[in-house]
């Protein structure tokens, strides 16, 4: 049986060119145009790569029209409600969910690798106290490459595993240190007796000697509902196919650079307001709106074609239906509101925006549904996490996805250095 093809005809010369159609296990087919330039002397033109598949992958699948997200074939709803973040990490890295023994060993390894070299800790002293944690985080992860030079070239599964577990364990520590340094308060070392997510919250909140910060909820201890909420957010951020920062990680990987440098490049890309920094922008906008009775004014501005104001946290480049991660966070937000007794001004403003937007024809007809960033900021605020740590939280969750994508790229024998072409229009 002849394989399916696409025939392209150059109407200037009448020449036709035939290209194979590649089929995936899910989603759209792809046209294999790898020989297009050699055949025709022309390039394809696709700004933003909106119609271009840069690789094959077995990690994450998204169906934007259906609002579907799967890791290794498993729906995100199942992972976020029935499995922990570390189980999800294991799944992404090993292609199957762990049994109890595998999870226990993985958890213990992550706990023991959470400490960073004392010389690296001194790096934080070189940054000003008001440095944004993302700047410090990116620099410190790059510096990890100087402490673990052996991972410049990885040769086997054991090397990949060591690199992955080391980064997964140390990035939360570095993020917490970056935050505390930005406040000029003592750093809190990891505690191997604590689970992954609770350990991070402890490094964020605790005082030396084990005393916990007394938050606005009146509780000193970190409650299970808080750990579960943040763990869910980590899971929802774990991977998201070939997004901007993942594309950067794969691009740096293609040069043969140290894997930690590739991850640091992903961190820098994620910081952008149009990418991971969007959740920070959502809260900033809610604070700017100020009160629920002003929401209608800003909704009107968002609908005005002559006004450049846009509502943050609505719409998505891929999802043309409701973001499945946003659905999960909406339920989680409602649970937190009840369990933590939350009824803040920001939640009231966000609730009013959501109520109007979901029923307004302007937003519905344009598929401008609340996305993950809309709910993430509200939930993180409820967990006493400040705005400047929202994107580092995203980094912690996404680290496993970047690592998995890096490994997949390195194992692919067809991988090449990333080198897009251009349509030159200059002098």
N, C-alpha and C positions, 0 to 999 in steps of 0.2 A: 504494500500500500504506500502510495507516494505521500511524503510528509507535506503538511500544509505550508504554503508560502504566500508572500505578498509580492506583487509585481508593481514596480514603480517605473513610470514612463517619463522621460525628459522630452517635453513637447517641442523643445527647440531643435533637437536632433532626431527625434523619433526613436531613440534607443531605449530599450527596456531592461530593467535589472530585477532579478528575482532574489528574494531573501526569505530565509526560513522563519516560521512562526514557532516560538518556544512556548511550551505550555507549563504552567506551574501546577501545584496541587490545589491551590485556591487562588481566586482573584483573576485579574485580567491576564491575557496572553501578552507576549512581548515579541517584537520583530528584531531579529538578530542582524544588526547593521554594522557589525564590526569591520566588514570589508567595504563599507559604503564609500569612504574617501578614495581607497585604492581603485574601486570600480569606476567611480564617477568624477573624481577630482573635486567633489563638493563636500562640505560639512553639513550636518543637520544643525538647526538653530532652535535652542530650547532654553531660554532664560529661566533660571530658578529650577531647572530640571523637572518641570511639572509633568512631562510625558516621557521621562527617561528612567529606565532601570539601570542603576550603576553596578549591580551585583546580583548574584543569586544568594538566597539566605534561607536557613531553616529555623530561624530564631523566633521572629515575631510576625504575626499576620494582622493586618487591619483591613476591614471593609468599611470605608467611610460612609457609604450609602446606607448600610444596615446598622451602623453604630456598633461594630464588632471589633473586639481586640482579643487576641490569643497569644499566649507565650507557649512555645513548643506544642501548639495545638490545643492547649487548655484555655477555656474562656477566662477572662480576667475576673468575672464575677465569682467563679469558683475559687480562684487563688486568693482573692482579696477577702473572702468571707470564711474560707475553710482552711487556709494555710498561712503560715507566718512568712515574714519577709525572708528569713534565712532559708526556709524551704523553697521559696521562689528563686532565690539566688542559686541554690543547689540545682534546681530544675534547669535554669538557663545555662549553667556551666556544664552540666552532666547529661542533659537531655532526658532526664527522668526525675520524678519526685523521690526524695530520700526515704528509706525505711527508718525505723527508730534508731538503729545503731549508726547508720550513715549520718543522720541528722545530729546525733549526739557528738560524734567525732568532729563533724564540721563545725558545730557550735563551739566546742572546746578549742579547736584550732584558732578560730576567729577571736575568741576571748584572749588567748595568750599572745596573739600577734598584734593586739591593739596598742601596745606601747610603742613609742617612737624613740629613736636614738637621742640621747641627751644632747648631743651636739646640734641636732636638728631643732630641738626645743629652744636652743639659744637663738635660732634664726628669728624667732618672734620678737626678740628685743630690738631687732634692727628696724622694725616697722613702727610708724607713728601710732599712738594709741587710738586715733580716730580713723585708722585705715579700715576700709570696707572688708569684712571677712572674706569676700570672694577673691579680692586681690591677694590677701595673705594665703588663702587656701591654694590658689593656683600656683603661687610661687613655691610654697612648701612642698606640694606634690612634685613639681619639677625638681626640687632639691632632693627628693627621695632617690632620684636616679643616681645621684652622686654617692649615696650610701649603699645602693644595691646595683652596682655596675654589672654584676654577673648576668643580669637580665637584658643586656643589650642584644644578645642573640639567644633565643630559646630553642631547644632541640627536641624536647619530648613532653609527654603529658605531665610528668612530675614538675617540670619547670613552669609549665602553664599554671598548674594548680598552686604552686608556691607564689607566683606573681599575683594570681587572682585573690587568694586568701589574704595576702599581705596588704593589698590595696583596699580590699573590703574592710579589713580590720582597722587600718590606720587612718583612713580618710575621715571617719566620724571623730576620731581623737583630734586630728588636725583642725577640723571644722570647729569643734568645741574650744580648742585652744585659741583659734583665730578670733572667735567671738569674745572670749574672756579677756584676751589681750586688748581688743578694741575698747573694753571698759576699764582697763587698767586694774583688773582684779586677779587674784592668784589662780593659777591653772590647777585643775583637778585631774589627777591621773585616772586612767581606766581602773575598773574594779572587776577582776576576773570572776567574782561571785555573781555578777549581774548579767542578765540577758542583753543581747545586742542593743535593742531599742531603749531599754531602761537604763543601760549604762550611758548611752548618749545623753538622755535627759538629765541624768545625775551629773555628768560632767558639765552640763549647761547650768544647772541650778545650785549645786551644792557649794557649801563653804568648807574651808579646810577643817578637818576634824570630823567630817561626816554630817555636820548640821545642814539641814535643807533650807532653802529659801522659802519664806512664808509668802505664798502668792495671794492674789486677790480673792481666790476662792477660800482662803482661810485654812488651807491644808498645807502641812509641811511635807508629808510623804507624797511620793509619786504614785498615783492611783492606777490600777489596772486599766481602767477605761482610757486613761491618757496614753498609756503604753500601746494599747490596742489601736487607738486612733492614729498615732504616729507610725506605727508598724504598717498599717493599711496604706497610709500615704506613701511610704517607702515602696511598697509593693506596686502601687499604681504608677509610680515613676520609673520602675525598674528597667523598662525598655520601651521603645516606641518606633521600631523599624528604622528607616533611613532618614531621620530628622536631621536638622542642621548640625548639631553638635556631634552626632554619631557619624555623619558624613565627614566632619573634620577629623575625628579619631581615625577613621579608615584612611583618610587622605594622608595623615601623618604616618600611619602604619605603613603605607605604600612606599615611603621614603627609606624605611629601615631604621627609623629613629627608635630610641629606647621606649618601651611601652609606657613607662610612667610619664614621659614627655607627651606621648599621644593623649593620655588621659588628662593631663594638665591643659592641653590644647582644647579638649572637649569642655573642660571646666570654664575656660575663657569664653568659648563660643556660647555656652549655656547662659552666661551672665547677661547677654543681650536682652533688652526690653521686649523684643519681639519673640523671644524664646523663653528660657527659664526665668528671666527677670519679670515676666508678666504678672506673676502672683504678687510680687512686691508692688507693682504698679496698680493692681486692683485695690489693695488696701489704701494706698496713697490717694486714689481717686475717691474712695468711700469717705475718707477723712476730709477731702476737699469738698464733697457734696454737703457734709456736715450734719444733715438731719433728714428724716424720712419725708417731711413736708416739702422738701426742695427737689425731690426725685423727678417729679413731672417736668420741671423746668429743664433738667439735664436730659431727660428722655427726648424732649422736644428738640433740644440742641443736637442730639445724636441723629435725629431724623432729618435735620435741616441740611440740604446738600451744599449750602453756602457757608456752613459752620464746620471747621475742621475738628471739632470735638467728637470723640468716639468713646463708646462705653468699653472699658477694659474688661476682659473675662468673658466676652461673647464671640461666638463663631470660632471656626477652626479650619486650618488649611486642608486637612484631610477629611474630617468628619462633616458630612452634609446632613447628618441626623444628630440626635443627642449624643454627646461624648459619653461612652459607657462608663468611663472613670468618674465623670461628673455625677452620674446617677448614683453611683456607690457613695460618693462623698456627700451628696445631698442627704441620703439616708443617715450617714454617719453624723452629719451636722445636726440633724434632728435628734439623734440619740444623745449627742453631747449636750444639746440644749436642755434636755430633760435630766440626764445623769449628773451634769455639772451645774445645773441651775443657771444656765447662761441666758441672758436676755439683754445683750449689750446694744449700745447705740449703733455700732457698725453692723451687727446682725439685723437690726431693724431696717436700716437703710438698704442692705443687700436683699432682704426679704421683699421689700417694696419694689426694688428694681426687677427682681425675678418675677414677681407677680404680674407686673405690667408687661414686661418683655415677652413672657410666655403666652400672653393672650393678645398681643398687639400684632396686627397683620403685617406691619412693616418688618418686624423682626422675624416672624414666622415664615413669611414668604421668601426671606433671604437666608433661611436656615441659621439665623443668629441665635443659637441656643447657648445657655451658660456652659462654659467649658471647665476643665479641671482647675484652672487658675482662679476662677470665680469663687469656688468653694474652699480651695486649699488655704488661701490667706485668712479666711474667717476662722477655719478650724485651728490653724497654727496660732492665731491670736488667742483663741480660747485656751491653748496649751501654754500660754505665757511665753511664746517665742516671738521675739521682736522682728520687725520687718526686714532688717538687714541680714537675718538668718534664713529667710524664706528660700532664697536660691541655693545656699549651702545645703539645706534640707533636700532640695531637688537633686543636688550633686550626690549626696549620700545614697539616695535611692537609685539614681541612674548609673552609678559606678559599675554595677554588675553588668548592665547592658553594654556599656562601652567596652568592658573587658571581654565579654562574650563575642561582641562584634569584631574586636581586634583579633581574637583567637581564630574566629572563622575566616577572616581575611587572610591571616598568615598561613592557614592550612589549605587555602584554595590555590591549586596549581595554576589556575588561569589568571590570578591577580597580577595587576601591573601597577606601576607608579601612576598616580592620578595626574592627568595632564589634559584638561579640557582644551578645545580649540576656540577660536573667536571669529567673528565677522568684523574685519577691520574697516573702519569708516573715517580714518584720520587723513592727514595730509600725505 
